[in-house]
Amino acid sequence: MSVAPSAIDGVLAVVAAWLAIGLAGLAAPRNFRFVAGFLFPVSALLGIALAALALAALPHAPEALLLPIGLPNLPFHLRLDPLSAFFLVVLGLASAGITIFAGGYFRPGEGTAPGIMGLQYHVFLAAMAMVMLADDAYAFMVAWEAMALSSFFLVTTNHRIAEIQRAGFLYLLIAHVGAIAILLCFGVLQANTGDYTFANMRAQHLTPFWASAGFLLAFFGFGAKAGILPLHVWLPEAHPAAPSPVSALMSGVMLKTAIYGMARVCFDLLGTPLWWWGVVALVVGLATALFGAVFAAAQVDMKRLLAYSSIENIGLVVVALGLAIVFTGYHMLPLAALAMTAMLYHCVNHAMFKSLLFLATGSVLHATSERSLGKLGGLMRWMPWVAGTALVGVIASAGLPPSNGFVSEWLLLQSFLFTGELPNPYLRMLVPVFAAGVVLVAALAGYVMVKFFGVIFLGQPREEKLAQARDAGWLERLGLVWLTVLCVLLGLFPVEVMEAIDPIPAALLGRGLLQGGRIADAFLLAPVNPARASYSPLLIAVAALAIAALVFVLVRRFYHGRTRRAAPWGCGYPWQTARMQDTAEGFGQPIRQIFEPLFLMKRELPTAFDAHPRYRVSIEDPAWRWLYLPVAWATETCSRLVGLLQRGRIAIYLLYSFLTLLALLFLTQA
Amino acid sequence: MNLEGVLAQIAAMLVALVGGPLLAGWVNVCRAWLQNRTAPPLTQPLRALHKLFWKESVMAHGASPMYRIAPYVVFSCMLLASMIIPTLSTNLPLAPAADAIALVGLFALARLFISLAAMDVGTAFGTLGARREMLVGFLAEPAFLMVLFTASLISSSTSLATIVSSLAHREFAVLPSLAFAGVAFTMVSLAENARIPVDNPATHLELTMIHEALLLEYSGRHLALMEWAASLKLFAYSCAGLALFLPWGVAEANDRRALAFALPVLAAKLAAGGFALALIETILAKMRIFRVPEFLATAFLLGVLALLVHQLLGA
């Protein structure tokens, strides 16, 4: 049955058009006005078209298509079902804002020529769309690798800087470790039939052992892309290295392709998941979220801070995934649908607000050429557009009502509160502890966001040159405003969003949250029933605005609105400079102190008698010391031992051959 | 939504607006009695607000629009929070808009704005206050949610109105989980309302202040709104505590007689709660700021313990 026969063709047309735009940029790679001023805006329109097409296709039955490209007898199987349509909507909406911003962002004479960058950028977009569409392992891996490679080139746009080369290499390495695991996972899922289409994988019934092996491989492989603990190390390196629109695209959308992959394997290809997979996801997800939040609070580089915040959000998404798996494993489908809705909702929210924040850091970076929080401050005065839109992103990222970030956190906490009905007593006992962890993460996110916004945009400028900062250009503003508006809409109309998401749990679990019906009251979000729990962001926002406006009018009416400007009071201390404000290190100090065991911290404190006092704190990611360095050491040692064999003299190699021959002869004799 | 509901909602709002400053005044009166001082009049906070509204607002040179917006946002968050909590009646028209989780979210939104406003002028004390406020907040918020979750699991709902009516109609018994939650709640509300032993509402000593450091640059009407919001927060926290631990006497219908009965009951409960707060503040000493995380972590753990006790023993 194909209700909208043209949907998948339309999506493919957008993909083809993106590739064409990328190639068109090659025609005039140095013509800045053509690439940035014409091609990127057109590509942004295509993003909106993609979102509209996918949104229209979301409620309908899956459509399949065979694309005869690639190797002989190995065509691309494509399929557009609710899950892929949802992630295509996320891709389209986020990329529209990011691309239009990118049109105004890139400056002549920076890194790669604009035309070549445009090609990489659009291959990246097209590859992400193909990942969502792929319906066999071959097409999936081709798209997945195209995505990894194109993003690697984008990360290393300023490839002459050694630090960026290192970040790019690390990213490529971990992407490929993950890709190997995904490949192995598909190998397990096809169950020795030799048929690598997803349709065949769906039809297989694996034994619990092999199904678990498949899940663990997928969790590891996609986790490497998502940045779960301990595979997160590339994120804080690659994000500061990449240009800001690329960071936004990677953090906002590419991380979601990994979540898409996990959901696809767990709920679609593997059939019914086992409950303990969910526990694995819950534990790893919560650890990732807590780690990300704590480390974000200690960062002093604004993009690195956002990268850790992305790790935290991915952790929350994985927690929701784990909860959905646990509920599905116990056949508690309505609750599984609730947890899955929370997961998907958080995916789209994070795509919007994190892209918005990354873009805002891009504007700040261009206006000040500073990435270090310790050298910023007071930018709200000179960059009101960027500051205003970033404030919305900050509120959403902190998960506060009435923003979109709060809705998904609310849904997640609601699904935690239902776990009392689980049959397993140990799980029942563990779940409150998990809920406590999630709440702690949400509260820490607030801390991080106050630090982010307060240090960059508020206070006095910490450097004199900041007074010359100029606000974003009009294309950049358009991108920022687009994402801001989406954040606000996603926050104020959760009922509509959830109704749009509902076909996905209905397709994957066999039961949606709404069961085809509408939520009775369009303004009140009550996933179970209003007596159990309800939330209405629109009502809260309207009431709060009404109160604020009323108070404003009443104060003016009965009292006065007189204001005088004077020097700040500051407890009467006469000499106060911008250096006396909290730095980023200072603001993160309480967190560093409370969570000290988590950090590997080196501190150099000056004494009162130092002639040249120096203060230095460096924080190291414990994953490096406890995991990566030992693995690197072991690999190096092994290869050095193997290297002992290589003597570079033909006589010795002949000796090896002779000895091998002798050994083989001996073996065959025995 | 009917007319009676709207009237009850307006009544709840007015009770909060007047009750907040009166409660703060009552705590001051009790504290003065306990410390053998002559007490200020009960209405002193209301008079102070009136005075502040008349005064000119002095703004620092570098203050951005954030500084002017924040008092209005903080005030409307706090007023909204105290309108959502079932103070007089469990049948308020605004109550379905926010459940227990959204209530904590509203408090957190206010905290975000008050901290950002404190960082806005860029003085050393403002940022210091913002950092400390966020430190208290990020530990107190989860602890408060744990308390609310315990009550939510007992009454299998996160809607505050349902929690109150189901707790009020339950057979009276001291549940161990609620006892843990009660201790946790007391600790959290002391911290959140800038009370001894976490903060001292009467101090301007640079090294110890949290709440006052946030408001240091405010004056005139902006300060009045911030102070009013602080007293509304005290009122909202007290009412939330009463709703969870002393849920009896809240009207379930919006007719006038029930509301007229609920008001003196609320006043009596608040008076008792205010006296208890003054007693705590009199017999405890303020602790060092480095001790605050331990204090709040204890509250958080007690909250988790309450949840675990409920899950394991069903009590």
Interface residues (C-beta under 8 A of the other chain):
Chain A: G377 G378 M380 R381 V394 I395 A398 G399 L400 P401 F406 W410 L413 Q414 L417 G420 R428 M429 V431 P432 V433 A435 A436 V439 L440 A442 A443 L444 G446 Y447 M449 V450 K451 F453 G454 V455 L458 G459 Q460 L524 A526 P530 A531 R532 A533 S534 Y535 S536 L539 I540 A543 A544 L545 I547 A548 V551 F552 V555 F558 Y559 H560 G561 R562 T563 R564 R565 A566 A567 P568 W569 G570 C571 Y573 Q576 A578 M580 Q581 D582 G586 F587 Q589 P590 Q593 I594
Chain B: F53 W54 E56 S57 V58 M59 A60 H61 G62 A63 S64 P65 M66 Y72 V73 F75 S76 C77 L79 L80 M83 L94 P96 A97 A98 D99 I101 A102 G105 L106 A108 L109 R111 L112 S115 L116 M119 D120 V121 G122 T123 A124 F125 G126 T127 L128 A130 R131 R132 M134 L135 G137 F138 L139 E141 P142 L145 M146 F149 S152 L153 S156 S157 T158 S159 T162 H204 E206 L216 E217 G220 R221 L225 F290 P293 F300 G303 V304 L307 L308 Q311 L312
